Amino acid sequence: MNRLRYGVAGCCFAILLMITPEAPAQAFPARPVRLVVGTGQDVIPRLVGDKLSGMWGQQVIVDPRPGGGGINAAEIVAKAPPDGHTWLLSTAVYTIHAGLYAKPPFHIVADYAPVTLVGTATFLLAVNPSVPARSVPELIKLAREKPGQLNYASSGVGTPPHLAGEMLKSMARVDLFHVPYKSVATSIPDLLSGRVQMSFIFAPTVLPFVKSGKLRALAVTSVKRSEIAPDLPTVAESGLPGFEVVGWNGIHVPKGTSQAIIGRINADTVKVIRLPDVRERMMAMGFEATETTVQEFDAFTKADVARWTKVVKEAKIQPE
């Protein structure tokens, strides 16, 4: 009887030794993966998803769920089992929500686990050619000479272009007048006509107007010079150190997902975004492929939340 007891115990111990933290990752993915997109375009998610599908032999299905400012998608992912098979395409919208709403329905830090950054996109600070400023310092000087007389357009209250303008106002200590539009597309005619004098606009959208001379670009908003407009200085190097506004795409999963599975998704996604054809296609869409470790993306997300919370509080912005 004792021998039988010891034998059973020995088998159980052997089985326990076989169950390592890596086991869930080795079995992943066990079925198709769902990548839920609530904000932004789904082109980059499909590009990355197709490559991962070929690598894994399991489909990565992009599931667009627009509406509610990204809340619909966020809810689906937050309530999904934390097994790595449901992802959220995270963007700056979610870090802005964390600072804009006192009690957001879902918090990007509290309710999700970071996996990796995929790509970043800069905005251009563009002005109508009638504005007698050819650099950020000249624009700041002009704004101080004419407080409240320079208008800046945005794609709506609480959007990155709006908050970029508020950040400029705060850091440069100038008074600019905000003119919100329903979208970037509806703001451009007034920017071209000079009805509004300036705006922060996604680089690929505004570059054709800059190249044709209809608008003048003063700087990029990324922390370093952008590959998409390498000749333009950053706002930070133009006299406002610390100024940074970027659009971005990343991957978050439900809180509680094992670190082994998160590590597997991170490692394989990084392999994908290192592929030359992926990087080229992302660049054509205005995004720079940006790889991070899980820890780096966690720090990036938290820093973005802190940045927007500070801007929202200082500007006393209220959500619409």
LINZIBEL-V105527 format. One record per backbone hydrogen bond with DSSP energy under -1.0 kcal/mol. CO is the residue of the C=O (numbers start at 1). NH is the residue of the N-H. Records with the same first field share a line. If there is no record, write none. Layout:
CO = NH + NH
This chain:
1 = 5
2 = 6
3 = 7
4 = 8
5 = 9
6 = 10
7 = 11
8 = 12
9 = 13
10 = 14
11 = 15
12 = 16
13 = 17
14 = 18
18 = 20
20 = 23
22 = 26
23 = 27
33 = 61
34 = 87
35 = 63
36 = 89
37 = 65
42 = 46
43 = 47
44 = 48
45 = 49
46 = 50
47 = 51
48 = 52
49 = 53
50 = 54
51 = 55
52 = 56
53 = 57
59 = 33
61 = 35
63 = 37
67 = 72
68 = 71
70 = 74
71 = 75
72 = 76
73 = 77
74 = 78
75 = 79
77 = 80
81 = 83
85 = 34
87 = 36
88 = 90 + 252
90 = 250
91 = 94
92 = 96
93 = 97
94 = 98
96 = 100
97 = 101
107 = 111
111 = 255
113 = 253
116 = 251
118 = 290
119 = 249
120 = 288
121 = 247
122 = 203
123 = 221
124 = 201
125 = 218
126 = 199
127 = 216
128 = 131
131 = 133
135 = 139
136 = 140
137 = 141
138 = 142
139 = 143
140 = 144
141 = 145
142 = 146
146 = 149
150 = 177
151 = 198
152 = 179
154 = 181
156 = 159
159 = 163
160 = 164
161 = 165
162 = 166
163 = 167
164 = 168
165 = 169
166 = 170
167 = 171
168 = 172
169 = 174
175 = 148
177 = 152
179 = 154
184 = 188
187 = 191
188 = 192
189 = 193
190 = 195 + 196
197 = 128
198 = 153
199 = 126
201 = 124
202 = 205 + 206
203 = 207
206 = 210
207 = 211
208 = 212
209 = 214 + 215
210 = 213
216 = 127
219 = 125
220 = 235
221 = 245
229 = 232
233 = 220
235 = 240
240 = 243
247 = 121
249 = 118 + 119
250 = 90
251 = 115 + 116
252 = 88
253 = 113
254 = 257
258 = 262
259 = 263
260 = 264
261 = 265
262 = 266
263 = 267
264 = 268
265 = 269
266 = 270
267 = 271
268 = 272
269 = 273
272 = 275
275 = 279
276 = 280
277 = 281
278 = 282
279 = 283
280 = 284
282 = 287
283 = 286
288 = 120
293 = 297
294 = 298
295 = 299
296 = 300
297 = 301
298 = 302
299 = 303
300 = 304
301 = 305
302 = 306
303 = 307
304 = 308
305 = 309
306 = 310
307 = 311
308 = 312
309 = 313
310 = 314
311 = 315
312 = 317
